[in-house]
Amino acid sequence: MKKSGTPLIRALERFSEQVSDGLVEGKRRLCQLPVVGSTFSKIFKKLPLQTGHVTHIVITSLSYAGMHHAEHHYPLELRGTKFDFALLLRHFDYRHEGNSVDFTLLNDFDVDFTDSTGVKKVIPKANTDRDSIRITLQRIMRTAERDAKILFFFGGHGEYTEVNMMGGDSGDDCDFQTILAGDGRRIYVTELRSWFCDARYLDPSRSVTAIFDACCSGGSLGLPYTYGVKGNKVKVDKASRIRISIPMVQISATQRNQVAWSNTYKDGYYGQFTHSLVQYLKENTRTTIEGLVDHLSKTCDPSGAQLPQVCCSRKLKGRFSLFNLPV
């Protein structure tokens, strides 16, 4: 009995070790998923969104100098994006050396910029074609740490197309919303969303805030919750049942069928939306979702011809951290 029991005990020990290892690996994988069943879903909803300091800032500003639309042949050149680019660099305290944040600048024009330390240098234009933007975003998302807070800004052309990414004519509105890269090629914004989700860690501690100063950009990421002013109150509507793998906020210059305008201000010619957004950030150190939506709706374009839109991957209320920079 003793001899016959020894192999059985050893077999049970090996089986126990395999189960233990399997449980550890299972726990590790579950921790990387934002939503696993109803229990994890409840926990996920209670986690704060965009807490802590922003770690990565990607600013894409396109002027399309000398370019024409590939299909409709109208001139694409923009002037306001150059002023917006400098405005954002100043607001986020971009420095030629010694930045506390990882900056990625995708501008298709040279910029002679003096930073807050007095250093003056030319920021050269970057490769802003479609493939370069994709590769850059995927590299950032795949190498960023688990608790990374990523801010993406796009200033350029957006349009609502007649066919979706697969060449079909059916689908949700977001399936037809695009932005134009520096080479004039379209990037479907739902495709852009997949690049944001192409991450090493699918974890609720990391997040993406995507800002679009472009025409037809409202709701283009397909996020399920949309915020707007109804009467005198900010209210939220659930627009879809799409589940996003990481926390995400989209702040857009327009509704999906509107044009984004630039205008002349005291210190330059800016996109109305970008100017209004930076104004809110300067005036409010304690940002709230309601305050942001209300401010943009009142100050971006008082005529109402251009109405910004805020969308989120889940429902928000009250104060939330927005673009906080390390001291």
BELRA-V827073 format. One record per pair of residues at least 6 apart in sequence whose C-alpha atoms are under 7 Angstrom apart, sorted by the first residue. I is the first residue (numbers start at 1). J is the second residue. Records with the same first field share a line. If there is no record, write none. Layout:
I->J, J
//
This chain:
32->201, 202, 203
33->202, 203
34->44, 202, 203, 204, 245, 246
35->41, 44
44->204
49->247, 320
50->149, 207, 321, 322
51->321
52->321, 324
53->149, 323, 324, 325, 326
54->149, 150, 323, 324, 325
55->101, 102, 148, 149, 150
56->101, 102, 103, 149, 150, 151
57->102, 103, 104, 150, 151, 152
58->103, 104, 105, 151, 152, 153
59->104, 105, 106, 152, 153, 154
60->105, 106, 107, 153, 154, 155
61->81, 85, 106, 107, 108, 154, 155, 156
62->81, 107, 108, 155, 156, 182
63->77, 78, 79, 81, 82, 108, 156
64->76, 77, 78, 182
65->77
66->77
67->75, 76, 77
68->74, 75, 76
69->75, 76, 184
70->184
80->262, 269, 270, 271
81->155, 156, 271
83->268, 269, 270
84->270, 271, 274
93->116
94->115
95->115, 116
96->115
100->326
106->126, 127, 128
107->125, 126, 128
108->125, 126, 128, 182
109->124, 125
110->122, 123, 124, 125
111->122, 123, 124
112->121, 122, 123
113->120, 121, 122, 123
114->120, 121
128->181, 182, 183
129->181, 182, 183
130->181, 182, 183, 185, 187
137->195
138->195, 198
141->196, 198, 199, 200
142->198, 199, 200
143->200
146->201, 203, 205, 206
147->205, 206
148->206, 207
149->206, 207, 208
150->207, 208, 209
151->208, 209, 210
152->209, 210, 211
153->210, 211, 212
154->211, 212, 213
155->212, 213, 214
156->213, 214
157->179, 180, 214, 215
158->178, 179, 180, 214, 215, 216, 217
159->177, 178, 179, 215, 216
160->176, 177, 178, 216
161->176, 177
162->169, 176
163->169, 176
164->175, 176
165->188
174->190, 219, 220, 221, 222
175->190
177->188, 189, 216, 217, 220
178->186, 187, 188, 189
179->186, 187, 188, 189
180->186, 187
181->187
189->220, 221
190->220, 221, 222
193->221
197->245, 246
202->245, 246
203->246
204->246, 247
206->246
207->246, 247, 248
208->247, 248, 249
209->248, 249, 250
210->249, 250, 251
211->250, 251, 252
212->251, 252, 253
213->252, 253, 260, 273, 274
214->253, 260
215->254, 258, 259, 260
216->254, 255, 256, 257, 258, 259
217->252, 253, 254, 255, 256
218->252, 254, 255, 256, 309
219->256, 311
223->242, 311, 312, 313
224->238, 239, 240, 241, 242, 312, 313, 314
225->236, 237, 238, 239, 311, 312, 313, 314, 315
226->236, 237, 238, 239, 310, 311, 312
227->234, 235, 236, 237, 309, 310, 311
228->234, 235, 236, 293, 309
229->235, 294
234->290, 294
244->313
247->313
248->312, 313
249->311, 312, 313
250->310, 311, 312
251->309, 310, 311
252->308, 309, 310
253->260, 273, 307, 308, 309
254->260, 306, 307, 308, 309
255->307, 308, 309
258->306
259->306
260->306
261->271, 272
262->269, 270, 271, 272
263->269, 270, 271, 272
264->270
272->300, 301
273->300
276->296, 299, 300
277->296
280->295
286->319
287->319, 320, 321, 322
288->318, 319, 320
289->317, 318, 319, 320
290->318
293->310
296->308
297->307, 308
301->307
//
